[in-house]
Amino acid sequence: MAQGRRYGNNYTTTSRNRLSDRDMVVDLINTEKHLSHLYEHAIMESSNNTVHDAMEELQHDEHEAAYTLFNVMQERGWYNPEQVQRNISKKNFSMSSNKRKHGNQRNKSYNNQPYQYS
């Protein structure tokens, strides 16, 4: 009896503990991006042609999977590249405006020489 109460809630799931379809697809596409990045490192550091070719084939498969997920997201209205591009352009414009306003202060020094770290 105590055992039923102890483990009873583990088998009951509620909607708040579940990922939405959108969350799952976003997680999958982010995983594909990460794997592709790892395969890129493996390709660049391959010690022979056999390993190099195998890693390139795996990376190609990741690109195809990511493209499929991208299409699913776009078909369902979860991702709109045009909107993302507009947001990126606005952000870049805002950042460049701030640089023009305030200047690039990272490399400035009072005696016109770059900072030296000791």
Secondary structure as UniProt FT lines:
FT   HELIX           2..8
FT   TURN            9..10
FT   HELIX           15..17
FT   HELIX           21..44
FT   HELIX           49..75
FT   TURN            76..77
FT   HELIX           81..102
FT   TURN            106..107
FT   TURN            110..111
//
